């Protein structure tokens, strides 16, 4: 329970109707989650307008409404607060309500098109092995030390972030490692001013359904680094051609890592197979239990972070050698007949190319069959590119559904096959059938890649979440 006037600290109020000296028992931007004494944020989003649900929130017990326009129908027992930038206000109010938890944590935020989840998971493991108290916010799951909480978004909303961080503070957590998606940065769910270390992995085309242009997408990622404080750090992949642009206005201390270009922290891939990699980092050879040159980049960012913590190089590399891959990231199973099934979250052209390039390097004389799809109600421009990449790096492609949401799955598939130059593919819109049929028809000289969903245990069809797990199906079929 907090006083409204206290949680509105540093908020620019455009107009006020009602009292500020009232107690607030909770905060939410979802009218269905409102209880007695709650503050309701009426947010106008891309798909819905929270102002339409003000009456629902009040009926559910809200005593205060924060909005960008005062409703025509006024309830005299309710406090109405009009603001200009409601997303910024949500960030500040939720932080105030939950006792500004980011100020009590060392927040490590990871952004980029690909690699966010892996880097966060690697950092979490590194700190855990180092016997540090650590929390994690990721696409796969949220964690406080070894306790796990299910995750539904790459980055939760500001309210959920601050609630989880407050739980971390209560549990004496020192480090919070989290994914920072472009949506989260744009919607001010996370601010660079709250971040101790920001990591930039890479940039490629994605989320143009939201950002409209690639420049908008780049500039959104850049905001995280622009807003960092002088005593914070930026860890930048200098092999990405936007690296200098991302870092150019940052006041933070900037440290680079690379595989191909010059940097103070350089890695080199020596050997790569399904059991792992032999790499050279800072002139030391170490074996890793993960595969893929793109994962060498992810591991390098962890190594740079260890230098910020002033960890001895040998100790740091010893810990890094124990790191395991997250679920649904190049996760594989080998059948008794010798065929191999791989599940990966790759759902952008760049990520798919990285995964298939890795598989091609370790394929031997195996053929590669790829099962791909693309999400509905998302960036349509990447769909033909997914088809092009899959065709170029696979011997055969099966095109199927992948979270069609409110789009017709056949329309999505037709967008994907525009990227094909040959007819070396087939269509099976039922994802489960696509995997089962592929498993029945492959031999011991085949690697089957099922891309797009990774750790997800559902298919989003319409607004419904239908149980589905790529890896479970592979385990059942590839005995």
N, C-alpha and C positions, 0 to 999 in steps of 0.2 A: 504494500500500500504506500503510495507516494502522493505528495501534494502536487496538484496540477501546476501551480506557479513555480515549483522547483524543477519539474521536468521540462518546463518551457524555457529554461535558462539558455540564453544566446539565440533565441528564436526571434526572427523578424516577423511580427504580427501585423498583417494588413488591416484587419478589423476584428472586433471582439464583441460578442453578444453573450452576456451571462457572467458568472462568477469564476474567478481563478483560484479562490481559496476553498477548493473542494479536493476530496481524496480520490485517487485513481487506483483501482485494484488490478488493472491489466490493460494491455494495448493490443490492437489488431487492425489489419486492413481487410479482414474477411468478416462480413456481417454475421455469418453463421457461427463464428467463433466467439462472438461477443457474449459476455456475462455481466452481471450486475456491477456497476461502477467502472466499466471499461471505457477507454478512449478509443474512438473509431476513426481511422484515417480513410477518408473518401478519395480514393485514387482513380484518376482517369487513365486507363491503360490503353493498349492497342486494341483489345478485344472487348473490354467492358468498362463501364463508368461507375465507380464507387458511389457517386452522388445519387444514383438511382436506388441505392440500398441503405440510405441514411435512415429511413423510417424503419426498415427491418432491424438495423443495428439498435435503434432507440427502443423498439419493442422487445429486443433481447436483453436490454439492461444498460445500454450505453448512456452515460451522463455527459459526455463531451464528444464533439465532432470536430475534427480538423479537416478543412476542405479548401478548395481554390475558388469556390463561389458559394455564397450563403444561399441556402434553399429558400424558396418563396414561402413554404410552410414552416413556420417557426414554432417550436415547443418551448414555452417560457421556462420550463424546469431544466432545460439543456443548455450547456455552454457551447457556443459555436465559435470556432477560431478560423479566420480566413488567412491563408498564406499564399505567397506567390509560387515558390518551388516546393511542392509537397514532398517530393522524394528526398530532398535535402533535409527537410523537417523531420521526416520519418527516421532518417539516420541519426539526427541529433537527439530527438526525443527518446528513441529506443535506447540509445547509448546512455542518456541521463537516467531513464527508468531503471536500467540494469546496472547502474553505478559505474558507468564508463569503463567497462571491463578491458577494453583494448589497451588502456593506459597501464594496466597491471600485467599485461602479457607482452611477450616478444612475438609479434605477428610476422610470419613469413608468407608472403602472397606470391603465387605463381600464375603468370599469365602467358598467353600465346595461343596459337590455333591448335597445335598438337603438343602432347607431352605433359600437360598440366597434371593430370591424375597420376601419372607415373612418377613425376618429380615429387609431388606431395607425398605419395606413398613411400618413396625412397627416403625422403627427409624424415618422415615419421619413424621409419624403421631405424634410421641412423641415430636419431636422438634417443629412441627407446633403448637401443643397444648401448648407447653412451650413458645410460642410467639417468637421463633427464626426464622430467615430468612434461609430457607432451600431449596436445590434443590435435585432432585432424578434422578438417572440413573438406570433403571431396565428393565427386560424382558417385563413387562406389558406396561410401559409407562415412559417417561421422564417428569420431572416436574421442574418448577422454581416457587417456592411458590405454588399458586393454578392454574397456567397456565400449561396446559398439551400438550406434544408433543409426537407423536406416536413413538414407539420403535420397531426395527426389530431384534436386536441382544441382547444377554445377556449383553455383554459389547460392545459398539460401537468401531470403530477403533480409533486410536490415534488422527487423525485429527478431527473427530466428537466429541470425548471426550473434546479436548481442545477448540473447538468452543463452545460447550455447557457450559463448565466451564467459558469461557470468557463472555458468555451471563449472567451467574450467577453473576460474579464479577460486571458487568455493572449494574446489578439489586440489588447490595448490599447484595448478599447472603453470609452468614457466613459459613454454613455447606453444604457439598455435600455428600450425602449417595449413594453408588453405588455398584452394583454387580461386582465381579471380577472373571470371569470365568477362567478356566485353559487355554483355548485358548488365552484369552486376556493377561494373565501373560506370557505365552510362547512366544507370538508374541510381547511382550513388548509394549502393548497398555497402560499398567499401570505399574508403578514402585513403589516398596515399599518406595522408598526415598521420594515420593510425598504424603505419607499417614500419617494421624494423628492417626487414630485408625484402626487396621485390626481385623476382626472377623473370626474365624474358626468355622464352624458349625459341619461338619462331613465329612467322606470319605467312599464311597463305589464304586463298579465298574461302570465306565461310561467313555465314550469318548476314548475307547481303539482303535477305528478306527483311531483316530488322534495320540494318545500318544504311541500306540503299546503295551506297558506294563504297568501294574498297578504301578510299581515302578516309571516309568517316570511320570505318572499322579500325584502320591504323591509328587515327588520332584518338579514338576512344581508348585503345590500349596504352597509348602514350600518356594519357592523363594520369595514370597510376604513378608513373615515374616523375612526371612534372610536379606532382604534389608531395613528393617525398621531402622529409626534413634533412637538414645538413648532417645530422648524426646517424642517418640511416644508410643502407647499402643497396646498390643495384648490381645484380649479377646478370650479365648480358651475353647471349650467344653471338659472337662477332662474325660467325659464318653466315648469319642471315643478313641479306642486303639492306634491311631496314634498321639494323642495329644502331648505327650512328644517329639516325633520325629519332629513334625511340629515346635515346639517352641525352640528346643534345641540350635540353633545357632543365635537366634534373640537377638539383642541388646536392644529391646524395653522392656518396663515395662509390665510384663505378669500377667494377672488376669484370674483365672479359674472360670467356673461355671459348675454345674452338677445336676443330679437328683439322680443318683445311687452311685457315688463315693464321696469321701471326697473332699470338696472344700470350699472356703470362701463364695461362693454364691450358695446356694443350694435351689432347688425347690422340691415341692412334690405335686402330683396330689391327690386331695381329692375326687372330684366328677366330672363326665364327662357325658354330654348328648348333644343332638342336639342344645340346646339353649346356651351352653357354658360350662365353667369349674369353679369349685371352687378349688383353689390351695393355697399352703403355700409357700411364698417366704420370706426368711430371718426372719422366725418365725412370719410372718403376713399373715393372711388369706385374699385373695381377690377374687372377682368374675371376670371372663373374658368372653367377648363376642365371644370367639373363642374356637374351640374344638381340641382335639388330644394331646396326651402326647408329640409328637414331637414339637408341637407349644409351649409347656411349655419351652422346650429348647430355642426356638427362642425368647420367651418373656424374659427369663433369660439373654440373651445376651444384650437385651435393658436395663434391670435393671442394669447390670454391667456398661454399658455405662453411665447411669445416675449418677453412683457413681464417674466416671471419671469427670463428670461435677460438682460434689459436690452438687447434688440435694438432698434435705432432703428426707429420706426414705418414709415417709408418703405421701409427695407430689408426689414423683416419682411413687409409687404404685397407687395413685389416678389417675394419668394420664394414667398409663398402663392399668387400668381397663376400660378405654374409647376406647382403641385401637380396630379397626375392622379388619377382615381378608381381604386380597386382592382378587380381582376378580379371579375366577377359582381355588381357593384353598379351598377345602371342602365347596364349594358354593352349597346350597341345596334349593330345592323347594318341597312343600308338596301339593299333589293334593287334590281335594275336597273329593275324595274317601278314602284318608288316605295313599296312596302309596307315597314313598319319592324318589326323584331323586337327585343325588349328582354329581357334576362336579368337577374334580380335575386334576391338571396338572401332576400328578404322571406319569413319563415316564421312570423311572429306577426301577429295582426290589426292591431296598431298600425303595424308596418313595412309591411304590405301597403297599409294606408290611406294612409300617407305616399307610397309609390311611385305608387299610382293617382291620388292627388290631384295629384301633380306631373305625371303624364302627361296628366290631364284639363286642366291649365292650359296645356299646350303642344300639345294635340291638333288644334287648328283644327277642320276639318270631318271629321276622321278618326273612324272608329268604333274602339272598344277591345274586343279579345277577350283575356280572361285565362285562362291555364292555371294551375290551383292544385292543391295536395294538402296533406297534413299527415303528419308523421312518426309511425310506429308506436312503441309502448312509450313514449310521451311524453304530455304534458299533453293530456287529451282535451277539457277544457273550452273550449279555444280553437278547436276544429274548427268548430262551428256559426258562431262569430264570423268565421272565415276565409271561410265561405260568404256570410255576410251582407255583409261588406265588399266581397268580389269582385262580388256582385250589384249592390250600390248604386253602385259606381263604374265598372262595365263595361257594355258593350252586350250582351255574351254571355260565358258562362263555360264552360270545359271543365274538369271535375273529374277528376283522375287520381291516380296513386300518387306518393309522395314518401318514399323510405326506409321502407317498411312494416315492416321488421325482422321481428319474430316475430308480428305481428298480421295478420289477414286484410285485404288491401287494400280489399275491398268493404265490410267493416265500418267502416273509416276513412272511406271515401267517403260511406257512409250517415250518419255523424256530421256530415260537412261539409254535406251537402245539407239537414240539419235547419235550417240558417240561412237557406235560401232562402224567399222569399215568393211567387215566381213559378216558372214552369217554363222560364225563359230560360237554360237550361243543358243540357249533355249530359254523359254519363259515358263516358270511355275509360280503363280502368284501366291499360293499357299506356302508359307515359309517352312512349316514343319514338314510338309510333303516334299518340298525341294531338298531338304537335308536328308530325309529318310531315303528317297529315291537315289540321291547321289551316293549315299553310303552303300546301297545295295549293288551299285554298278561300278564301284571302283575296285582296283586290284592292289596288290602289294607294291606296286610301283607308282602310287599316286599320293600326292599331298592335297588334301581338301581344305581350302580356306573358307570359313564362314565369317564374313565380315559385316560390321555395322552395329551389332548390339552388345558384344562383349559380355560384361557382367550383368546386363539387364535380364530380369526374369519375367518379362511381360512383352506383349505386343499392344501398342495403343491403336485401337480401331474405333473410329468415331471418338467419343469421350470415354470409352471403356478400356480398362487395363485387363487384357486377357493373359492368363498365365502362359509363359513360353520361355524356355531356357535353351539356347543353342548348345551349350556344353553338355547339359543333361541328355539331350537327344543324341549327340555324338557318342557319349559314353554308352548309351543303350544300344546304338546301332553298330558301333565299331568295337565289338567284343573280341 
